[in-house]
């Protein structure tokens, strides 16, 4: 299957399987706890994520929040946006996705493109190959690398849109009219396909077969991750499959880490860096993405103010670790004790999980991946771009 065929079959995979999650290397739980001192404990760590992103965007030359603006302001997508307005008042998840894309209060949706730009600048031009001199360079970044960053964001945005496709076979009366869900699905497929088509065209313009292969393999990883994630999703009575932290890491790399890791590697390939530099860029992208995902999973358990009605993923890192420490039988017992009239009391279950070892273990795991990301950066020369990449790690591994 070539890249274009894969891109246009993604809506089928995502719609049929639901929402998305591989492991490159999986330490045992004992190994996680013995990683030693946390290198991310630094007095230089910025206090706020927004500050980190803002400082990083100044380094790469422009706000990455406008990275896909040319595509998003096209006539084709403007027509789609007009159709999305018809979904206002319905409960289709495409509306939530669109709202998050517009406001992005956490400044995290453009993270992948920003990291690609930063690592491109941190590595600089290759000293052993003069072919890159044909590319324009602005703020220490080749134009082809900026295009790659935009392509990465287009793919990620398209996948977010496609994940909002509703499984019509599982609709409930509380979800609203069937025709609203059907119309929303059509718009989600159309808009996601449009973004993927632009990404596919952009990849072709880069005229680098290895980069195309890297991005295509990242998409295939994601499809595999979607399949595995949905095969282990919550079943009847909120009982999830017993996947274990090793399997969780494998699935999470596929669905959340592969795109960033391989995009970082592709950025080094465009600058004609050798295999060692490409591997270090891959390692940073992989471990940074893993750390960021664990941080996201931890938010319902580490925020100072959390509503009792706030839900969380029963296959998130803290929950999987909690279940692994607790044992399958006791976990099922806790799930049943937290149910009232067939509904899960997430507040009650959250307190049970926080009382165990799952949350602290997930924090340790987040910092473990942060340390691995920092180790990969040691191969790059000191610079403001490298410092920004370090600060991103500090921000996602900071829980106090």
TIZA-987312 format. One record per residue (C-alpha): x, y, z; residue number from 1; residue in three letters. Coordinates in steps of 0.05 Angstrom, whole numbers, plus 5000, padded with zeros to 4 digits. Layout:
{{X Y Z} NUM ALA};
...
END
This chain:
{{5000 5000 5000} 1 UNK};
{{5030 5067 4980} 2 UNK};
{{5026 5131 5022} 3 UNK};
{{4967 5162 4985} 4 UNK};
{{4926 5098 4992} 5 UNK};
{{4943 5094 5066} 6 UNK};
{{4923 5167 5078} 7 UNK};
{{4855 5159 5046} 8 UNK};
{{4840 5093 5081} 9 UNK};
{{4853 5123 5150} 10 UNK};
{{4781 5147 5160} 11 UNK};
{{4759 5075 5151} 12 UNK};
{{4808 5049 5203} 13 UNK};
{{4793 5105 5252} 14 UNK};
{{4718 5103 5242} 15 UNK};
{{4713 5028 5248} 16 UNK};
{{4759 5022 5307} 17 UNK};
{{4743 5084 5347} 18 UNK};
{{4796 5126 5381} 19 UNK};
{{4871 5109 5387} 20 UNK};
{{4954 5070 5418} 21 UNK};
{{5083 5007 5417} 22 UNK};
{{5141 4999 5451} 23 UNK};
{{5212 5010 5429} 24 UNK};
{{5241 4987 5495} 25 UNK};
{{5203 4971 5557} 26 UNK};
{{5237 4969 5625} 27 UNK};
{{5204 4929 5680} 28 UNK};
{{5169 4966 5736} 29 UNK};
{{5230 4953 5781} 30 UNK};
{{5275 4985 5729} 31 UNK};
{{5230 5047 5727} 32 UNK};
{{5239 5057 5801} 33 UNK};
{{5315 5049 5799} 34 UNK};
{{5330 5100 5744} 35 UNK};
{{5366 5142 5796} 36 UNK};
{{5362 5216 5807} 37 UNK};
{{5314 5256 5764} 38 UNK};
{{5355 5298 5716} 39 UNK};
{{5294 5341 5701} 40 UNK};
{{5297 5374 5770} 41 UNK};
{{5328 5439 5747} 42 UNK};
{{5323 5509 5774} 43 UNK};
{{5321 5532 5701} 44 UNK};
{{5254 5496 5689} 45 UNK};
{{5202 5548 5666} 46 UNK};
{{5142 5551 5712} 47 UNK};
{{5089 5551 5658} 48 UNK};
{{5079 5511 5595} 49 UNK};
{{5055 5572 5556} 50 UNK};
{{5120 5608 5573} 51 UNK};
{{5161 5549 5547} 52 UNK};
{{5122 5547 5481} 53 UNK};
{{5125 5622 5472} 54 UNK};
{{5200 5625 5483} 55 UNK};
{{5210 5566 5436} 56 UNK};
{{5168 5598 5381} 57 UNK};
{{5212 5661 5383} 58 UNK};
{{5273 5617 5370} 59 UNK};
{{5244 5584 5308} 60 UNK};
{{5221 5650 5278} 61 UNK};
{{5145 5651 5282} 62 UNK};
{{5087 5624 5323} 63 UNK};
{{5073 5552 5304} 64 UNK};
{{5000 5563 5320} 65 UNK};
{{4996 5593 5250} 66 UNK};
{{5035 5536 5218} 67 UNK};
{{4977 5507 5179} 68 UNK};
{{4944 5574 5165} 69 UNK};
{{4953 5571 5090} 70 UNK};
{{4916 5505 5088} 71 UNK};
{{4863 5524 5138} 72 UNK};
{{4846 5589 5101} 73 UNK};
{{4838 5555 5033} 74 UNK};
{{4771 5560 4997} 75 UNK};
{{4760 5485 5003} 76 UNK};
{{4766 5483 5078} 77 UNK};
{{4727 5548 5085} 78 UNK};
{{4668 5513 5052} 79 UNK};
{{4676 5455 5100} 80 UNK};
{{4677 5503 5159} 81 UNK};
{{4610 5531 5136} 82 UNK};
{{4582 5460 5139} 83 UNK};
{{4611 5449 5208} 84 UNK};
{{4570 5508 5233} 85 UNK};
{{4508 5466 5220} 86 UNK};
{{4531 5419 5275} 87 UNK};
{{4525 5473 5328} 88 UNK};
{{4475 5449 5379} 89 UNK};
{{4489 5375 5366} 90 UNK};
{{4534 5330 5407} 91 UNK};
{{4579 5307 5351} 92 UNK};
{{4652 5305 5375} 93 UNK};
{{4676 5342 5313} 94 UNK};
{{4652 5406 5346} 95 UNK};
{{4696 5394 5407} 96 UNK};
{{4756 5380 5362} 97 UNK};
{{4744 5444 5322} 98 UNK};
{{4738 5485 5386} 99 UNK};
{{4804 5457 5413} 100 UNK};
{{4839 5471 5347} 101 UNK};
{{4816 5543 5348} 102 UNK};
{{4829 5560 5420} 103 UNK};
{{4884 5510 5441} 104 UNK};
{{4889 5539 5511} 105 UNK};
{{4942 5489 5530} 106 UNK};
{{4987 5506 5470} 107 UNK};
{{4998 5432 5458} 108 UNK};
{{4965 5419 5391} 109 UNK};
{{5023 5450 5352} 110 UNK};
{{5076 5416 5395} 111 UNK};
{{5099 5367 5341} 112 UNK};
{{5115 5419 5289} 113 UNK};
{{5150 5462 5341} 114 UNK};
{{5195 5405 5363} 115 UNK};
{{5212 5389 5290} 116 UNK};
{{5233 5461 5279} 117 UNK};
{{5273 5465 5343} 118 UNK};
{{5311 5400 5332} 119 UNK};
{{5325 5423 5260} 120 UNK};
{{5357 5487 5286} 121 UNK};
{{5393 5450 5343} 122 UNK};
{{5426 5403 5293} 123 UNK};
{{5442 5457 5242} 124 UNK};
{{5468 5443 5172} 125 UNK};
{{5508 5380 5158} 126 UNK};
{{5582 5395 5152} 127 UNK};
{{5594 5336 5107} 128 UNK};
{{5544 5349 5052} 129 UNK};
{{5538 5411 5009} 130 UNK};
{{5474 5391 4972} 131 UNK};
{{5430 5426 5024} 132 UNK};
{{5459 5494 5003} 133 UNK};
{{5405 5495 4949} 134 UNK};
{{5353 5504 5004} 135 UNK};
{{5335 5572 5033} 136 UNK};
{{5352 5578 5107} 137 UNK};
{{5315 5624 5154} 138 UNK};
{{5332 5629 5228} 139 UNK};
{{5378 5569 5221} 140 UNK};
{{5324 5524 5192} 141 UNK};
{{5319 5500 5120} 142 UNK};
{{5255 5515 5082} 143 UNK};
{{5244 5440 5070} 144 UNK};
{{5248 5428 5145} 145 UNK};
{{5195 5481 5157} 146 UNK};
{{5152 5447 5104} 147 UNK};
{{5162 5381 5141} 148 UNK};
{{5140 5412 5206} 149 UNK};
{{5077 5437 5173} 150 UNK};
{{5064 5369 5142} 151 UNK};
{{5071 5336 5210} 152 UNK};
{{5020 5383 5239} 153 UNK};
{{4972 5372 5181} 154 UNK};
{{4975 5297 5192} 155 UNK};
{{4965 5304 5267} 156 UNK};
{{4906 5352 5257} 157 UNK};
{{4875 5306 5206} 158 UNK};
{{4880 5247 5253} 159 UNK};
{{4847 5288 5309} 160 UNK};
{{4790 5303 5262} 161 UNK};
{{4783 5231 5239} 162 UNK};
{{4783 5206 5311} 163 UNK};
{{4719 5245 5320} 164 UNK};
{{4682 5197 5274} 165 UNK};
{{4624 5166 5313} 166 UNK};
{{4610 5092 5312} 167 UNK};
{{4537 5094 5291} 168 UNK};
{{4526 5023 5315} 169 UNK};
{{4538 5044 5387} 170 UNK};
{{4494 5106 5389} 171 UNK};
{{4450 5118 5449} 172 UNK};
{{4387 5161 5454} 173 UNK};
{{4426 5213 5495} 174 UNK};
{{4474 5224 5436} 175 UNK};
{{4421 5259 5395} 176 UNK};
{{4388 5247 5327} 177 UNK};
{{4420 5196 5280} 178 UNK};
{{4420 5245 5222} 179 UNK};
{{4463 5294 5261} 180 UNK};
{{4515 5240 5275} 181 UNK};
{{4514 5218 5202} 182 UNK};
{{4523 5288 5177} 183 UNK};
{{4579 5301 5227} 184 UNK};
{{4615 5238 5205} 185 UNK};
{{4613 5260 5132} 186 UNK};
{{4643 5328 5149} 187 UNK};
{{4696 5296 5193} 188 UNK};
{{4717 5248 5137} 189 UNK};
{{4716 5303 5085} 190 UNK};
{{4757 5354 5125} 191 UNK};
{{4806 5301 5151} 192 UNK};
{{4817 5275 5080} 193 UNK};
{{4829 5345 5055} 194 UNK};
{{4884 5356 5107} 195 UNK};
{{4915 5289 5092} 196 UNK};
{{4914 5303 5017} 197 UNK};
{{4952 5368 5029} 198 UNK};
{{5002 5331 5072} 199 UNK};
{{5011 5279 5018} 200 UNK};
{{5022 5333 4966} 201 UNK};
{{5072 5368 5011} 202 UNK};
{{5112 5304 5021} 203 UNK};
{{5117 5294 4946} 204 UNK};
{{5144 5364 4937} 205 UNK};
{{5201 5349 4986} 206 UNK};
{{5227 5299 4934} 207 UNK};
{{5259 5254 4986} 208 UNK};
{{5238 5181 4984} 209 UNK};
{{5267 5165 5053} 210 UNK};
{{5226 5221 5085} 211 UNK};
{{5164 5195 5050} 212 UNK};
{{5179 5125 5076} 213 UNK};
{{5189 5150 5147} 214 UNK};
{{5123 5188 5148} 215 UNK};
{{5086 5131 5115} 216 UNK};
{{5112 5081 5166} 217 UNK};
{{5091 5129 5222} 218 UNK};
{{5020 5128 5194} 219 UNK};
{{5021 5053 5190} 220 UNK};
{{5044 5050 5262} 221 UNK};
{{4986 5095 5281} 222 UNK};
{{4935 5050 5246} 223 UNK};
{{4964 4991 5284} 224 UNK};
{{4961 5030 5349} 225 UNK};
{{4888 5048 5336} 226 UNK};
{{4871 4975 5327} 227 UNK};
{{4906 4953 5391} 228 UNK};
{{4879 5010 5432} 229 UNK};
{{4807 4996 5413} 230 UNK};
{{4816 4922 5424} 231 UNK};
{{4833 4937 5497} 232 UNK};
{{4783 4993 5509} 233 UNK};
{{4731 4990 5564} 234 UNK};
{{4679 4937 5554} 235 UNK};
{{4614 4925 5590} 236 UNK};
{{4612 4948 5663} 237 UNK};
{{4675 4990 5652} 238 UNK};
{{4720 4929 5656} 239 UNK};
{{4782 4938 5612} 240 UNK};
{{4828 4885 5585} 241 UNK};
{{4889 4870 5628} 242 UNK};
{{4942 4899 5583} 243 UNK};
{{5000 4913 5631} 244 UNK};
{{5048 4972 5627} 245 UNK};
{{5093 4940 5575} 246 UNK};
{{5035 4932 5526} 247 UNK};
{{5012 5002 5543} 248 UNK};
{{5079 5030 5524} 249 UNK};
{{5079 4992 5458} 250 UNK};
{{5010 5018 5440} 251 UNK};
{{5025 5089 5463} 252 UNK};
{{5088 5094 5420} 253 UNK};
{{5048 5073 5359} 254 UNK};
{{4991 5121 5369} 255 UNK};
{{5027 5180 5402} 256 UNK};
{{5102 5174 5392} 257 UNK};
{{5116 5147 5323} 258 UNK};
{{5095 5210 5284} 259 UNK};
{{5139 5257 5325} 260 UNK};
{{5198 5209 5329} 261 UNK};
{{5200 5196 5255} 262 UNK};
{{5187 5269 5237} 263 UNK};
{{5248 5289 5278} 264 UNK};
{{5289 5235 5242} 265 UNK};
{{5262 5259 5175} 266 UNK};
{{5284 5331 5191} 267 UNK};
{{5355 5306 5200} 268 UNK};
{{5351 5267 5135} 269 UNK};
{{5330 5330 5098} 270 UNK};
{{5393 5365 5124} 271 UNK};
{{5435 5304 5104} 272 UNK};
{{5458 5287 5174} 273 UNK};
{{5488 5218 5186} 274 UNK};
{{5452 5158 5216} 275 UNK};
{{5476 5173 5287} 276 UNK};
{{5447 5243 5288} 277 UNK};
{{5383 5217 5257} 278 UNK};
{{5378 5164 5312} 279 UNK};
{{5388 5215 5368} 280 UNK};
{{5333 5259 5338} 281 UNK};
{{5288 5198 5334} 282 UNK};
{{5303 5181 5407} 283 UNK};
{{5287 5251 5430} 284 UNK};
{{5221 5253 5392} 285 UNK};
{{5201 5184 5418} 286 UNK};
{{5216 5196 5491} 287 UNK};
{{5190 5268 5490} 288 UNK};
{{5123 5243 5461} 289 UNK};
{{5119 5187 5512} 290 UNK};
{{5132 5236 5569} 291 UNK};
{{5081 5285 5542} 292 UNK};
{{5028 5231 5537} 293 UNK};
{{5040 5206 5609} 294 UNK};
{{5036 5278 5633} 295 UNK};
{{4969 5285 5599} 296 UNK};
{{4945 5220 5630} 297 UNK};
{{4965 5245 5699} 298 UNK};
{{4926 5310 5696} 299 UNK};
{{4861 5283 5726} 300 UNK};
{{4902 5257 5785} 301 UNK};
{{4951 5314 5798} 302 UNK};
{{4909 5377 5788} 303 UNK};
{{4895 5413 5853} 304 UNK};
{{4822 5425 5835} 305 UNK};
{{4788 5366 5802} 306 UNK};
{{4713 5357 5796} 307 UNK};
{{4686 5291 5822} 308 UNK};
{{4648 5283 5757} 309 UNK};
{{4712 5291 5714} 310 UNK};
{{4723 5227 5675} 311 UNK};
{{4789 5196 5657} 312 UNK};
{{4814 5141 5611} 313 UNK};
{{4813 5072 5645} 314 UNK};
{{4872 5053 5600} 315 UNK};
{{4914 5113 5619} 316 UNK};
{{4984 5103 5649} 317 UNK};
{{4966 5115 5723} 318 UNK};
{{4907 5068 5718} 319 UNK};
{{4946 5013 5682} 320 UNK};
{{5002 5017 5734} 321 UNK};
{{4951 5018 5791} 322 UNK};
{{4919 4956 5763} 323 UNK};
{{4986 4922 5754} 324 UNK};
{{5006 4934 5827} 325 UNK};
{{4937 4917 5854} 326 UNK};
{{4923 4854 5815} 327 UNK};
{{4867 4838 5767} 328 UNK};
{{4817 4812 5818} 329 UNK};
{{4823 4871 5866} 330 UNK};
{{4819 4920 5808} 331 UNK};
{{4754 4890 5784} 332 UNK};
{{4728 4894 5855} 333 UNK};
{{4745 4968 5859} 334 UNK};
{{4710 4981 5793} 335 UNK};
{{4647 4947 5817} 336 UNK};
{{4648 4983 5884} 337 UNK};
{{4654 5050 5847} 338 UNK};
{{4591 5036 5805} 339 UNK};
{{4523 5064 5824} 340 UNK};
{{4462 5045 5784} 341 UNK};
{{4505 5022 5726} 342 UNK};
{{4545 5087 5723} 343 UNK};
{{4618 5093 5745} 344 UNK};
{{4633 5143 5801} 345 UNK};
{{4698 5170 5774} 346 UNK};
{{4710 5213 5835} 347 UNK};
{{4708 5152 5881} 348 UNK};
{{4751 5111 5835} 349 UNK};
{{4801 5168 5828} 350 UNK};
{{4811 5170 5903} 351 UNK};
{{4824 5095 5904} 352 UNK};
{{4876 5102 5850} 353 UNK};
{{4910 5161 5883} 354 UNK};
{{4915 5121 5947} 355 UNK};
{{4955 5067 5911} 356 UNK};
{{5022 5068 5875} 357 UNK};
{{4996 5080 5805} 358 UNK};
{{5001 5156 5804} 359 UNK};
{{5071 5161 5835} 360 UNK};
{{5095 5105 5789} 361 UNK};
{{5068 5142 5728} 362 UNK};
{{5105 5205 5750} 363 UNK};
{{5169 5164 5755} 364 UNK};
{{5156 5135 5686} 365 UNK};
{{5144 5205 5658} 366 UNK};
{{5210 5228 5687} 367 UNK};
{{5246 5166 5662} 368 UNK};
{{5226 5183 5590} 369 UNK};
{{5245 5255 5603} 370 UNK};
{{5314 5234 5624} 371 UNK};
{{5321 5191 5561} 372 UNK};
{{5301 5251 5518} 373 UNK};
{{5353 5294 5552} 374 UNK};
{{5406 5241 5541} 375 UNK};
{{5391 5243 5466} 376 UNK};
{{5400 5318 5465} 377 UNK};
{{5471 5312 5491} 378 UNK};
{{5492 5293 5421} 379 UNK};
{{5473 5362 5396} 380 UNK};
{{5517 5424 5406} 381 UNK};
{{5496 5474 5460} 382 UNK};
{{5449 5526 5432} 383 UNK};
{{5385 5564 5448} 384 UNK};
{{5346 5513 5407} 385 UNK};
{{5374 5455 5447} 386 UNK};
{{5358 5493 5512} 387 UNK};
{{5286 5503 5487} 388 UNK};
{{5280 5428 5474} 389 UNK};
{{5306 5415 5545} 390 UNK};
{{5256 5464 5573} 391 UNK};
{{5199 5428 5539} 392 UNK};
{{5221 5364 5575} 393 UNK};
{{5227 5402 5641} 394 UNK};
{{5156 5428 5631} 395 UNK};
{{5123 5361 5618} 396 UNK};
{{5160 5326 5675} 397 UNK};
{{5144 5379 5727} 398 UNK};
{{5088 5361 5776} 399 UNK};
{{5097 5410 5834} 400 UNK};
END
